[in-house]
Amino acid sequence: FTVQLIDNDNTRGKYEVKMKVEDGKLNTIYANQLPDTRLGMVSSTNIDAYVDWNTDEGKSLTLYEQQRGKEPQVIETLSYKDIPVFDDLAPKFFSMDGKYLVYEIVTMEYHVTKVWDIDNKQLVHQSETPPFVYGFTNGHEYYYECTADGFFAGYFAAYQLPSFEKVGEYNEEQGIHSCMDYNPENNKMAISVGNLEADLKEWVYDFGKKVGALRE
């Protein structure tokens, strides 16, 4: 995680800190000071992803991935003559096996979620509409996305890894009312469908069977 430390002379600094609880005590493993231009960071076991704000030659936001002990690699850059405060490029999370990085780009024109393949250094997926609930299933066999709000009809889709081929989706007449969290215990995900509170039903997708159906 990242913290801001203030020294006795009121000098502020941002540090990436790794700590471990041992025998009931919190011990610091390392604390690396971050550049002032670094805006965000997520970490996996041996790799970090962060955004750097460069103002040397015009303004730009650049997303990097960096494996420990190696040089950082550029994933994507947003360049503007004047970056508005509402534009954002942000890493969200790594898959638990460290093979994929999920990140978002938000501008006045669009909002997109992307998945980056760490080993092959390539973009492998881009969302159709901004998902509200998204992530990887147990065993990292599938990636899923679900969206529901008052402006879109909503969608749910499941993608097989590593091809990211779409293997399941919700395509019934009733719109998606809300997306529920993925349940790792039964490898299923439920969504609430319907237009009125009184008429809501649960549609459940079984990742093991690659089948979705209304709950009886």
C-alpha positions in Angstrom: 0.0 0.0 0.0 1.0 3.7 -0.3 1.3 6.1 2.6 2.2 9.7 3.1 4.8 10.3 5.8 5.6 13.7 7.4 9.1 14.1 8.9 9.8 16.2 12.0 10.7 19.1 9.8 7.3 18.9 8.1 8.7 17.5 4.9 6.1 15.4 3.2 6.8 12.3 1.1 4.9 9.4 -0.5 6.2 5.9 0.2 5.3 2.4 -1.0 5.3 0.3 2.1 5.2 -3.5 2.6 4.5 -4.7 6.1 4.0 -8.1 7.7 2.4 -9.2 11.0 4.7 -11.4 13.0 4.1 -12.6 16.6 1.4 -9.9 16.9 3.7 -7.1 15.8 3.6 -5.1 12.6 7.1 -5.1 11.0 8.1 -3.0 8.0 9.8 -5.1 5.2 10.6 -2.1 3.0 9.6 1.6 2.5 10.5 3.1 -0.9 9.9 6.8 -1.6 7.8 7.5 -4.6 8.2 10.4 -7.1 5.9 13.3 -6.5 4.4 12.8 -10.0 3.3 9.2 -9.2 -0.5 9.2 -8.9 -1.5 5.7 -8.0 -0.2 2.2 -7.5 -1.5 -1.4 -7.2 0.8 -4.3 -6.4 0.9 -8.1 -6.8 3.4 -10.5 -5.5 6.4 -9.4 -7.6 4.9 -6.7 -9.9 3.6 -3.1 -9.5 1.4 -0.9 -11.7 1.3 2.8 -11.4 0.5 6.0 -13.2 3.0 8.8 -13.7 2.1 12.5 -14.5 4.7 13.9 -16.8 4.8 17.7 -17.3 8.2 18.0 -19.0 7.0 18.0 -22.6 3.3 18.7 -22.5 1.1 16.9 -20.0 0.5 13.2 -20.1 -0.6 10.3 -17.9 1.3 7.1 -18.4 0.5 3.7 -17.0 3.5 1.5 -16.2 4.0 -2.1 -15.1 7.2 -2.9 -13.3 8.4 -6.3 -12.2 10.6 -6.1 -9.1 14.3 -5.6 -10.1 13.4 -4.8 -13.8 12.8 -1.6 -15.8 9.2 -0.3 -16.0 7.2 -1.0 -19.1 4.7 1.4 -20.6 1.2 0.0 -21.0 -0.7 3.1 -22.2 -0.3 6.9 -22.3 -2.9 9.7 -22.4 -1.4 12.9 -23.8 -3.1 16.3 -23.8 -2.2 19.9 -24.2 -3.9 20.5 -21.0 -5.2 17.5 -19.1 -8.5 18.3 -17.4 -9.0 17.3 -13.8 -11.8 14.9 -14.7 -9.7 12.7 -17.0 -8.2 9.7 -15.4 -6.0 6.7 -16.1 -5.9 4.3 -13.2 -4.8 0.7 -12.4 -7.5 -1.1 -10.5 -6.2 -4.6 -9.6 -4.1 -7.6 -10.6 -5.5 -11.0 -11.0 -4.5 -13.2 -8.0 -2.1 -15.2 -10.2 -0.4 -12.0 -11.4 -1.0 -12.7 -15.1 -3.5 -9.8 -15.8 -3.8 -6.1 -14.8 -7.2 -4.5 -14.9 -7.2 -0.7 -15.5 -9.6 2.1 -16.4 -9.6 5.2 -18.5 -12.2 7.9 -17.8 -12.7 11.0 -19.9 -15.5 13.3 -20.9 -15.9 11.3 -24.1 -15.7 7.7 -22.8 -15.2 5.4 -19.8 -13.6 2.1 -20.6 -12.1 -0.8 -18.6 -9.2 -2.8 -20.1 -7.3 -6.0 -19.3 -3.6 -6.2 -19.9 -1.7 -9.5 -20.3 1.5 -9.1 -18.2 3.4 -12.0 -19.8 2.6 -11.3 -23.4 2.6 -7.5 -23.0 -0.6 -6.9 -24.9 -4.2 -5.7 -24.4 -6.5 -8.7 -24.3 -9.9 -7.3 -23.4 -11.8 -4.0 -23.5 -15.2 -3.6 -21.9 -18.3 -2.9 -24.0 -19.8 -0.5 -21.5 -18.3 0.5 -18.1 -18.8 -2.5 -15.7 -19.9 -2.0 -12.1 -18.9 -5.5 -10.9 -16.0 -7.2 -12.6 -13.2 -9.7 -11.7 -11.8 -13.2 -12.1 -13.3 -16.4 -10.9 -11.6 -19.2 -8.8 -8.7 -20.7 -10.6 -8.7 -17.8 -13.0 -10.6 -19.7 -15.6 -13.0 -16.8 -16.4 -13.3 -13.0 -16.3 -16.7 -11.5 -15.8 -18.4 -8.1 -16.2 -21.8 -6.8 -15.1 -23.4 -3.4 -15.5 -26.8 -2.1 -14.3 -28.1 1.5 -13.9 -30.8 3.8 -15.0 -29.1 4.8 -18.2 -28.2 1.4 -19.7 -30.3 -1.7 -20.1 -27.3 -3.5 -18.4 -25.3 -6.5 -19.4 -23.5 -9.5 -18.0 -20.8 -11.4 -19.8 -18.4 -14.2 -19.0 -15.1 -14.7 -20.8 -12.9 -17.8 -21.0 -9.3 -17.3 -20.2 -6.7 -16.9 -21.7 -8.5 -16.3 -25.0 -11.2 -14.0 -23.5 -13.7 -15.6 -25.8 -17.3 -14.7 -24.6 -18.8 -18.0 -23.3 -21.9 -16.6 -21.5 -24.1 -13.6 -21.3 -27.5 -12.3 -20.1 -29.7 -11.7 -23.1 -33.3 -12.0 -21.7 -36.0 -9.4 -22.3 -36.1 -8.1 -18.7 -33.4 -5.5 -18.0 -30.7 -6.0 -15.3 -31.7 -4.2 -12.0 -28.5 -4.8 -10.0 -25.3 -6.9 -10.1 -24.4 -9.0 -7.2 -20.9 -10.2 -6.2 -19.3 -13.3 -7.5 -19.6 -16.3 -5.1 -16.3 -18.2 -5.0 -17.8 -21.0 -2.9 -20.2 -22.2 -5.6 -18.5 -20.5 -8.6 -21.7 -18.7 -9.5 -22.8 -15.1 -9.9 -26.4 -13.8 -9.5 -27.9 -10.7 -11.0 -31.3 -9.1 -10.2 -33.5 -8.7 -13.2 -36.8 -6.9 -13.8 -38.2 -3.4 -14.0 -40.1 -3.1 -10.8 -39.0 -3.8 -7.2 -42.0 -6.1 -6.7 -41.3 -8.2 -9.8 -37.5 -8.7 -9.4 -36.1 -12.2 -10.0 -32.7 -13.7 -9.7 -30.8 -14.9 -12.8 -27.8 -17.0 -11.8 -24.8 -17.9 -14.0 -22.9 -21.1 -13.3 -19.3 -20.7 -14.5 -18.7 -24.4 -14.1 -21.5 -25.4 -16.5 -21.3 -22.1 -18.6 -25.1 -21.8 -18.2 -27.3 -19.1 -16.8 -31.0 -19.4 -15.8 -33.6 -17.8 -13.6 -33.6 -19.1 -10.0 -36.7 -21.3 -9.4 
